[in-house]
Amino acid sequence: MKKITITSSFSIFDTLEELPNEIQNLMSQAVEIRKKAYAPYSQFKVGAALLLDNGKIILGSNQENAAYPSGLCAERVGIFQAGSIYPEAKILKMAITAASDTNQTQVPIPPCGACRQSIAEYEIKQDTPIEIYFMGEIGAIYQSASLKNLLPLMFDKKFL
């Protein structure tokens, strides 16, 4: 038997003001779109802002549905929109923020498993890392240099 060890590394910013200006702007847009999320069932609102290599910023917010599997997370709304409108553009950076209507989220909220897999598809397709910043409603912001850092054993087309 062999054993492997896999580690992930994150940069942690204690406040929004510590972020580079470009990321502060991206996170600010994620916060604003989060407020427009449609989350009547979970009351958990998520916003995502994606910076593309063509300079465009694409926004997404979670969209729930009474038939729960029919809804979409903010991250997937954003990346699918980017892929639809700008299919040749690369996603360079993604800012994600989450807030609950019932209690204050004070810890960074990372993308769920389905979103990680969807982001992985785009990171692999474009052969360029997607820098991901994520936070709760308040508090620290985590930065991951790539999706592969969040999902080191990625499933992709080479397995098909």
Stockholm file with secondary structure:
# STOCKHOLM 1.0

chainA/1-160         MKKITITSSFSIFDTLEELPNEIQNLMSQAVEIRKKAYAPYSQFKVGAALLLDNGKIILGSNQENAAYPSGLCAERVGIFQAGSIYPEAKILKMAITAASDTNQTQVPIPPCGACRQSIAEYEIKQDTPIEIYFMGEIGAIYQSASLKNLLPLMFDKKFL
#=GR chainA/1-160 SS CCCCCCCCCCEEESSGGGSCHHHHHHHHHHHHHHTTCBCTTTCEEEEEEEEETTSCEEEEECBCCSSGGGCBCHHHHHHHHHHHHCTTCCEEEEEEEEEESSSCCCSCCCCCHHHHHHHHHHHHHHTSCCEEEEECSSSCEEEESCHHHHSSSCCCGGGC
#=GC SS_cons         CCCCCCCCCCEEESSGGGSCHHHHHHHHHHHHHHTTCBCTTTCEEEEEEEEETTSCEEEEECBCCSSGGGCBCHHHHHHHHHHHHCTTCCEEEEEEEEEESSSCCCSCCCCCHHHHHHHHHHHHHHTSCCEEEEECSSSCEEEESCHHHHSSSCCCGGGC
//
